[in-house]
Amino acid sequence: MGDILFLAHRVPYPPDRGDKIRGFHILKFLAARKRVHLIAFADDPRDMNRKEGLAPYTGHRSILWRSKSRATAAVQALLRRKPVSLTAFADRPLQQAVDAVLARHPIDTIYVFSSQMAQYIPVHRRADVVMDFVDMDSAKFADYGKGSWGPTGWMMRREGRLLAGYEKAVAKTATASLFVSEAEAALFRHKTGAERVFAVENGIDTELFDPQAAFKRIDTIGQLIVFTGQMDYRPNIEGVTWFVETILPHIQVDHPGARFAIVGRAPTEAVKALAAHRGVIVTGEVADVRGWLAAAAVVVAPLKLARGVQNKVLEAMAMARPVVASAAAAEGIDHQDTIRVGETVGELAEQVSILLGNPAIGADLGQRARAQVQQRYSWAARLAPLDQIMGLRIKQPPRRAA
């Protein structure tokens, strides 16, 4: 039985943002069954020095800096008639690292995390390929294109069209194609006709995200509404902007002391500017998001565009916080009687206002949400289908001599 080569578009450690969280737990899951070799990009200088944190789960580890600018990737994409998503991650040193691992180690499975990394799959290979698309990126860009005009809209529609063809071709040669929710998997099957397409959902560490765990608490004044996420990510930017400019003012009519905290790293200038609105806080990167979640009277996820299972929603549920989410953000989560869902400005504002005005209702909703994630969303339970999909077994310790 051979080894696994794990290719990732972003080094899956530390598990402190959505893609890194999923990548880390899958890597850990696989490492309990086979020896895993990791090759990944880094786009945060701190991640270049975090190989040791991955040592318990990997044999060979290569982390390469991704320095190509968006402008360069866009020009290359136009010249080569490829998606920008691919040219942005095209890198000769990483290809050389892949070739070296394949030459030196008995790889029988290549686990590809995110479609950008599928370009490194060898044309002639013996290994099985498990393609973890996570989300259907082509559909995301197509949606962007529908709402954008001019050169930006044209580029988004081009990206969606080219990626759709690429995703279909990759799935055709893969042993299995994975998505983070059954809704995404079903959409992919419908759009591509691909077979061996499976949903492997995200989980949550309910021991870490536990309201009774030890973490630094946040002192708050008034009623706090919280949003968490990577704040240079377009859907998050659009979501908090929509909330601040159109939803929060309705809430503040009934709850004038309500404040809205935007918690997450790398806020853009547009996000920082939202702090000029009454009651809005933009924290930037925080050491531990749990303090802000614990302090929240309500956690919101007002995303207009979202794909798959939202980690931010699972984290809030695990922390026993009442959650109000858009229908898009709630997709893929079994949320009946555990979170409140709204679609329009009025619906979302009303749900948040009800919970702010009735703490007992919010507390009960939060407790039911935590019970739900404890029962269904442990990482062990969510990743269990990989054993059958990949034909894996947990490593057995060597027997002691009698």
Solvent accessible surface area in square Angstrom, and as a share of the most:
residue,aa,sasa,rsa
1,M,174,0.78
2,G,12,0.12
3,D,12,0.06
4,I,0,0.00
5,L,0,0.00
6,F,0,0.00
7,L,0,0.00
8,A,1,0.01
9,H,20,0.09
10,R,35,0.13
11,V,0,0.00
12,P,1,0.01
13,Y,57,0.22
14,P,31,0.19
15,P,48,0.30
16,D,64,0.33
17,R,58,0.21
18,G,33,0.31
19,D,35,0.18
20,K,9,0.04
21,I,22,0.11
22,R,1,0.00
23,G,1,0.01
24,F,18,0.08
25,H,28,0.13
26,I,0,0.00
27,L,0,0.00
28,K,93,0.40
29,F,22,0.09
30,L,0,0.00
31,A,16,0.12
32,A,43,0.33
33,R,20,0.07
34,K,15,0.06
35,R,115,0.42
36,V,1,0.01
37,H,1,0.00
38,L,0,0.00
39,I,0,0.00
40,A,0,0.00
41,F,1,0.00
42,A,0,0.00
43,D,53,0.27
44,D,33,0.17
45,P,93,0.59
46,R,112,0.41
47,D,2,0.01
48,M,68,0.30
49,N,131,0.67
50,R,64,0.24
51,K,79,0.33
52,E,134,0.60
53,G,22,0.22
54,L,0,0.00
55,A,38,0.30
56,P,100,0.63
57,Y,51,0.19
58,T,17,0.10
59,G,32,0.30
60,H,60,0.27
61,R,56,0.20
62,S,18,0.12
63,I,14,0.07
64,L,31,0.15
65,W,106,0.37
66,R,56,0.20
67,S,88,0.57
68,K,54,0.23
69,S,59,0.38
70,R,213,0.78
71,A,72,0.56
72,T,59,0.34
73,A,1,0.00
74,A,28,0.21
75,V,85,0.49
76,Q,38,0.17
77,A,0,0.00
78,L,83,0.41
79,L,142,0.71
80,R,128,0.47
81,R,203,0.74
82,K,95,0.40
83,P,8,0.05
84,V,32,0.19
85,S,18,0.12
86,L,12,0.06
87,T,2,0.01
88,A,16,0.13
89,F,15,0.06
90,A,30,0.23
91,D,44,0.23
92,R,186,0.68
93,P,70,0.44
94,L,0,0.00
95,Q,58,0.26
96,Q,106,0.47
97,A,18,0.14
98,V,0,0.00
99,D,72,0.37
100,A,30,0.23
101,V,2,0.01
102,L,51,0.25
103,A,88,0.68
104,R,178,0.65
105,H,45,0.20
106,P,87,0.54
107,I,22,0.11
108,D,49,0.25
109,T,12,0.07
110,I,1,0.00
111,Y,0,0.00
112,V,0,0.00
113,F,3,0.01
114,S,9,0.06
115,S,3,0.02
116,Q,26,0.12
117,M,0,0.00
118,A,7,0.06
119,Q,58,0.26
120,Y,6,0.02
121,I,28,0.14
122,P,30,0.19
123,V,131,0.75
124,H,170,0.76
125,R,81,0.30
126,R,243,0.89
127,A,11,0.09
128,D,72,0.37
129,V,1,0.01
130,V,4,0.02
131,M,0,0.00
132,D,0,0.00
133,F,5,0.02
134,V,29,0.17
135,D,33,0.17
136,M,6,0.03
137,D,22,0.11
138,S,4,0.03
139,A,17,0.13
140,K,31,0.13
141,F,38,0.16
142,A,39,0.30
143,D,51,0.27
144,Y,15,0.06
145,G,1,0.01
146,K,152,0.64
147,G,60,0.58
148,S,13,0.08
149,W,209,0.73
150,G,45,0.43
151,P,114,0.71
152,T,73,0.43
153,G,0,0.00
154,W,131,0.46
155,M,48,0.21
156,M,39,0.18
157,R,104,0.38
158,R,15,0.06
159,E,8,0.03
160,G,4,0.04
161,R,150,0.55
162,L,52,0.26
163,L,0,0.00
164,A,39,0.30
165,G,45,0.43
166,Y,43,0.16
167,E,0,0.00
168,K,107,0.45
169,A,56,0.43
170,V,14,0.08
171,A,7,0.05
172,K,178,0.75
173,T,84,0.49
174,A,16,0.12
175,T,47,0.27
176,A,1,0.01
177,S,1,0.01
178,L,0,0.00
179,F,0,0.00
180,V,3,0.01
181,S,1,0.00
182,E,87,0.39
183,A,45,0.35
184,E,2,0.01
185,A,0,0.00
186,A,47,0.36
187,L,50,0.25
188,F,0,0.00
189,R,85,0.31
190,H,151,0.67
191,K,128,0.54
192,T,16,0.09
193,G,59,0.57
194,A,19,0.14
195,E,145,0.65
196,R,118,0.43
197,V,8,0.05
198,F,60,0.25
199,A,28,0.22
200,V,0,0.00
201,E,20,0.09
202,N,5,0.03
203,G,0,0.00
204,I,10,0.05
205,D,53,0.28
206,T,24,0.14
207,E,149,0.67
208,L,83,0.41
209,F,21,0.09
210,D,30,0.16
211,P,26,0.17
212,Q,157,0.70
213,A,24,0.18
214,A,100,0.78
215,F,26,0.11
216,K,167,0.71
217,R,125,0.46
218,I,48,0.24
219,D,143,0.74
220,T,50,0.29
221,I,144,0.73
222,G,51,0.49
223,Q,60,0.26
224,L,1,0.01
225,I,0,0.00
226,V,0,0.00
227,F,0,0.00
228,T,8,0.05
229,G,21,0.20
230,Q,26,0.11
231,M,1,0.00
232,D,67,0.35
233,Y,96,0.36
234,R,77,0.28
235,P,5,0.03
236,N,6,0.03
237,I,35,0.18
238,E,60,0.27
239,G,0,0.00
240,V,0,0.00
241,T,37,0.22
242,W,36,0.13
243,F,2,0.01
244,V,2,0.01
245,E,94,0.42
246,T,54,0.31
247,I,0,0.00
248,L,3,0.01
249,P,63,0.40
250,H,107,0.48
251,I,0,0.00
252,Q,12,0.05
253,V,119,0.68
254,D,101,0.52
255,H,29,0.13
256,P,92,0.58
257,G,45,0.44
258,A,1,0.01
259,R,68,0.25
260,F,0,0.00
261,A,0,0.00
262,I,0,0.00
263,V,2,0.01
264,G,10,0.10
265,R,44,0.16
266,A,47,0.37
267,P,23,0.15
268,T,42,0.25
269,E,130,0.58
270,A,60,0.46
271,V,0,0.00
272,K,99,0.42
273,A,63,0.49
274,L,8,0.04
275,A,49,0.38
276,A,95,0.73
277,H,75,0.34
278,R,147,0.54
279,G,23,0.22
280,V,12,0.07
281,I,46,0.23
282,V,33,0.19
283,T,39,0.23
284,G,13,0.12
285,E,87,0.39
286,V,42,0.24
287,A,117,0.90
288,D,47,0.25
289,V,34,0.19
290,R,31,0.11
291,G,1,0.01
292,W,37,0.13
293,L,0,0.00
294,A,30,0.23
295,A,26,0.20
296,A,1,0.01
297,A,36,0.28
298,V,0,0.00
299,V,4,0.03
300,V,3,0.02
301,A,1,0.01
302,P,2,0.01
303,L,3,0.01
304,K,120,0.51
305,L,26,0.13
306,A,14,0.11
307,R,38,0.14
308,G,0,0.00
309,V,8,0.04
310,Q,26,0.11
311,N,20,0.11
312,K,26,0.11
313,V,1,0.01
314,L,0,0.00
315,E,17,0.07
316,A,0,0.00
317,M,0,0.00
318,A,0,0.00
319,M,1,0.00
320,A,2,0.02
321,R,56,0.20
322,P,3,0.02
323,V,0,0.00
324,V,1,0.01
325,A,0,0.00
326,S,4,0.02
327,A,45,0.35
328,A,27,0.21
329,A,0,0.00
330,A,2,0.01
331,E,71,0.32
332,G,26,0.25
333,I,8,0.04
334,D,61,0.32
335,H,59,0.26
336,Q,142,0.63
337,D,96,0.50
338,T,8,0.05
339,I,9,0.05
340,R,66,0.24
341,V,53,0.31
342,G,3,0.03
343,E,102,0.46
344,T,72,0.42
345,V,41,0.23
346,G,47,0.45
347,E,76,0.34
348,L,3,0.02
349,A,7,0.05
350,E,102,0.46
351,Q,39,0.18
352,V,0,0.00
353,S,19,0.12
354,I,60,0.30
355,L,5,0.02
356,L,4,0.02
357,G,44,0.42
358,N,61,0.31
359,P,101,0.63
360,A,81,0.63
361,I,71,0.36
362,G,4,0.04
363,A,54,0.42
364,D,74,0.38
365,L,3,0.02
366,G,0,0.00
367,Q,110,0.49
368,R,96,0.35
369,A,0,0.00
370,R,27,0.10
371,A,54,0.42
372,Q,30,0.13
373,V,0,0.00
374,Q,95,0.42
375,Q,156,0.69
376,R,76,0.28
377,Y,0,0.00
378,S,40,0.26
379,W,22,0.08
380,A,77,0.60
381,A,43,0.33
382,R,49,0.18
383,L,2,0.01
384,A,50,0.39
385,P,57,0.36
386,L,0,0.00
387,D,42,0.22
388,Q,164,0.73
389,I,24,0.12
390,M,32,0.14
391,G,60,0.58
392,L,12,0.06
393,R,192,0.70
394,I,99,0.50
395,K,103,0.44
396,Q,147,0.65
397,P,105,0.66
398,P,126,0.79
399,R,239,0.87
400,R,231,0.84
401,A,104,0.81
402,A,154,1.19
